[in-house]
Amino acid sequence: MAKVTVLDIDGVETSYSTYLAARNDIINSSIQRPLIQIWANLNEQIVLLTGADIWIAPGVVIDQDPLNPGVTITDNNQAVECTIYGYGVINNTGSSSCISVVHSGSKLSVDCDDIKNVKRCCS
């Protein structure tokens, strides 16, 4: 099973092994109204993308890359508008934040089972 799938407005589903590959394909292919579905644990940074909502499957953990530590989920100081929802866990086992949204124009809604490292969760 793929770790990440993208469902487009027409119901076409495409599979990827990483979030980064899915994000790049959305940008390069101009996929309309994509829903990014995360089906297995990921250890990579999630850079948000406007209009690309993220659904996390039950029990799935998203954490930063231990070889390249940093924030787990970020707007990368670019204005984004999206939603993260589902039944997963957003974690940061390093010393950074779980979620960092710093651009004043960003709008992010998060609804998941748990956000760990809450004392450093949001900046």
HUUR-V38661 format. One record per residue. N is the residue number from 1. PSI is psi in whole degrees, -180 to 180 (999 if undefined). Layout:
# HUUR-V38661
((N:PSI) (N:PSI))
This chain:
# HUUR-V38661
((1:140) (2:149) (3:-35) (4:136) (5:155) (6:126) (7:123) (8:178) (9:-25) (10:2) (11:7) (12:130) (13:131) (14:138) (15:148) (16:158) (17:-16) (18:159) (19:-43) (20:-43) (21:-42) (22:-46) (23:-46) (24:-40) (25:-38) (26:-46) (27:-49) (28:-27) (29:-3) (30:46) (31:130) (32:130) (33:58) (34:144) (35:118) (36:124) (37:125) (38:118) (39:-14) (40:160) (41:139) (42:137) (43:74) (44:156) (45:138) (46:108) (47:117) (48:157) (49:129) (50:132) (51:-4) (52:92) (53:156) (54:127) (55:132) (56:127) (57:158) (58:132) (59:-6) (60:137) (61:130) (62:125) (63:164) (64:163) (65:119) (66:-22) (67:-17) (68:69) (69:150) (70:-161) (71:142) (72:-50) (73:131) (74:155) (75:-2) (76:32) (77:32) (78:140) (79:123) (80:156) (81:111) (82:176) (83:140) (84:127) (85:176) (86:-149) (87:25) (88:-176) (89:129) (90:125) (91:161) (92:104) (93:-5) (94:-153) (95:8) (96:-180) (97:154) (98:-48) (99:130) (100:109) (101:107) (102:-20) (103:132) (104:-19) (105:-1) (106:143) (107:113) (108:131) (109:131) (110:128) (111:102) (112:178) (113:-39) (114:147) (115:114) (116:163) (117:39) (118:-33) (119:-20) (120:23) (121:-55) (122:139) (123:999))
